[in-house]
């Protein structure tokens, strides 16, 4: 599967610019920092880290000139395309999907109470993807970094 195969099946073409990417990268850095604030609950910290994870997936798509369409499923699309957008290893995508499934189930039945280990694993994944995305942007789309940091 390629990103082109997903046009009209969850993705649409839309160019991005450095200001948009910069705004996202600033928000992601803030969320990553906030997710490590031990003064708030583990559940809230998990939600904040998960939002950063989703935004990383969206930035990776935006940097490729793509955006999830409005038909739903954008969480899945943003995460599952990380391998295609920035080369994030496929085997690590399973862990991201586990985070997504647990969080989603917990939103609807209140059952998800993340452990410190789950939060730590999510923060580690977010940090790993952020580093990979920034490296990819610097090498493949440096013109999009003009509005960041």
C-alpha positions as CSV (number, residue, x, y, z in Angstrom):
1,X,0.0,0.0,0.0
2,X,1.1,3.5,-0.7
3,X,-0.1,6.9,0.4
4,X,-1.4,7.5,-3.2
5,X,-3.6,4.5,-2.8
6,X,-5.3,6.1,0.2
7,X,-6.3,9.3,-1.7
8,X,-10.1,9.3,-1.6
9,X,-10.1,6.4,0.9
10,X,-9.4,8.5,4.0
11,X,-6.9,11.0,2.7
12,X,-7.1,14.0,0.5
13,X,-4.3,16.2,-1.0
14,X,-3.7,19.5,0.6
15,X,-0.3,21.3,0.7
16,X,1.1,22.4,4.0
17,X,3.4,25.3,4.8
18,X,6.1,26.0,7.4
19,X,3.8,28.1,9.6
20,X,1.3,25.2,10.0
21,X,4.0,22.7,10.6
22,X,5.7,25.0,13.1
23,X,2.4,25.5,15.0
24,X,2.0,21.7,15.3
25,X,5.6,21.1,16.4
26,X,5.2,23.8,19.1
27,X,2.0,22.2,20.3
28,X,3.5,18.7,20.3
29,X,6.5,19.9,22.3
30,X,4.2,21.5,24.8
31,X,2.0,18.5,25.1
32,X,5.0,16.2,25.5
33,X,6.3,18.4,28.4
34,X,2.8,18.6,30.0
35,X,2.4,14.8,29.8
36,X,5.4,14.6,32.2
37,X,3.9,16.9,34.8
38,X,3.4,14.7,37.9
39,X,1.1,17.2,39.4
40,X,-1.8,16.0,37.3
41,X,-3.3,12.5,37.1
42,X,-1.9,9.7,35.1
43,X,-5.1,9.5,33.1
44,X,-4.9,13.2,32.1
45,X,-1.2,12.8,31.3
46,X,-2.0,9.8,29.1
47,X,-4.6,11.8,27.2
48,X,-2.2,14.7,26.7
49,X,0.6,12.4,25.4
50,X,-2.0,10.6,23.2
51,X,-3.0,14.0,21.7
52,X,0.7,14.7,20.9
53,X,0.9,11.3,19.3
54,X,-2.1,12.1,17.0
55,X,-0.6,15.4,16.1
56,X,2.7,13.8,15.2
57,X,0.8,11.5,12.8
58,X,-1.1,14.5,11.4
59,X,2.1,16.5,10.9
60,X,3.7,13.5,9.1
61,X,0.7,13.5,6.7
62,X,0.7,17.2,6.3
63,X,4.4,17.3,5.5
64,X,3.5,14.9,2.6
65,X,0.8,17.3,1.4
66,X,-2.0,15.1,2.7
67,X,-4.8,15.5,5.2
68,X,-7.3,13.0,6.6
69,X,-10.8,13.6,5.2
70,X,-13.8,14.4,7.3
71,X,-15.3,10.9,7.1
72,X,-13.9,9.8,10.4
73,X,-11.2,7.3,11.2
74,X,-8.5,10.0,11.3
75,X,-6.9,8.7,14.4
76,X,-6.3,5.3,12.8
77,X,-5.2,6.9,9.5
78,X,-2.7,9.3,11.3
79,X,-1.1,6.5,13.2
80,X,-1.2,3.6,10.7
81,X,0.4,5.7,8.0
82,X,3.5,6.7,10.1
83,X,5.4,3.9,8.3
84,X,4.5,5.3,4.9
85,X,5.1,9.0,5.9
86,X,8.3,9.0,7.9
87,X,9.4,5.3,7.8
88,X,8.4,4.6,11.4
89,X,8.9,0.8,11.9
90,X,5.8,-1.3,11.3
91,X,6.4,-3.5,14.3
92,X,6.1,-0.4,16.5
93,X,2.7,0.6,15.0
94,X,1.1,-2.3,16.9
95,X,1.9,-0.6,20.2
96,X,0.4,2.6,19.0
97,X,-2.7,0.9,18.0
98,X,-3.0,-0.7,21.4
99,X,-2.8,2.8,23.0
100,X,-5.5,4.0,20.6
101,X,-7.8,1.0,21.3
102,X,-7.5,1.2,25.1
103,X,-8.0,5.0,25.1
104,X,-11.0,4.7,22.7
105,X,-12.7,2.0,24.8
106,X,-12.1,4.0,28.0
107,X,-13.8,7.0,26.5
108,X,-17.0,5.1,25.9
109,X,-17.2,3.0,29.0
110,X,-14.9,4.7,31.5
111,X,-12.8,1.5,31.9
112,X,-9.4,2.8,30.9
113,X,-7.2,3.7,33.8
114,X,-3.7,3.8,32.4
115,X,-0.9,2.6,34.6
116,X,2.4,4.5,35.0
117,X,4.0,1.8,32.8
118,X,1.5,2.5,30.0
119,X,2.0,6.2,30.3
120,X,5.8,5.8,30.3
121,X,5.6,3.6,27.2
122,X,3.3,6.2,25.4
123,X,5.7,9.0,26.3
124,X,8.6,7.0,25.0
125,X,6.8,6.3,21.8
126,X,5.9,10.0,21.3
127,X,9.5,11.0,22.0
128,X,10.7,8.4,19.5
129,X,8.3,9.5,16.8
130,X,9.0,13.2,17.4
131,X,12.7,12.6,17.0
132,X,12.1,10.6,13.8
133,X,9.7,13.2,12.4
134,X,12.1,16.0,13.0
135,X,14.9,14.1,11.4
136,X,12.7,13.3,8.4
137,X,11.6,16.9,8.1
138,X,15.2,18.2,8.3
139,X,16.3,15.8,5.5
140,X,13.3,15.5,3.3
141,X,11.3,18.8,3.7
142,X,13.6,21.3,5.4
143,X,11.6,24.2,3.9
144,X,8.7,23.2,6.3
145,X,10.9,23.8,9.3
146,X,11.1,27.5,8.8
147,X,8.2,28.3,11.1
148,X,9.0,25.9,13.9
149,X,10.8,26.1,17.2
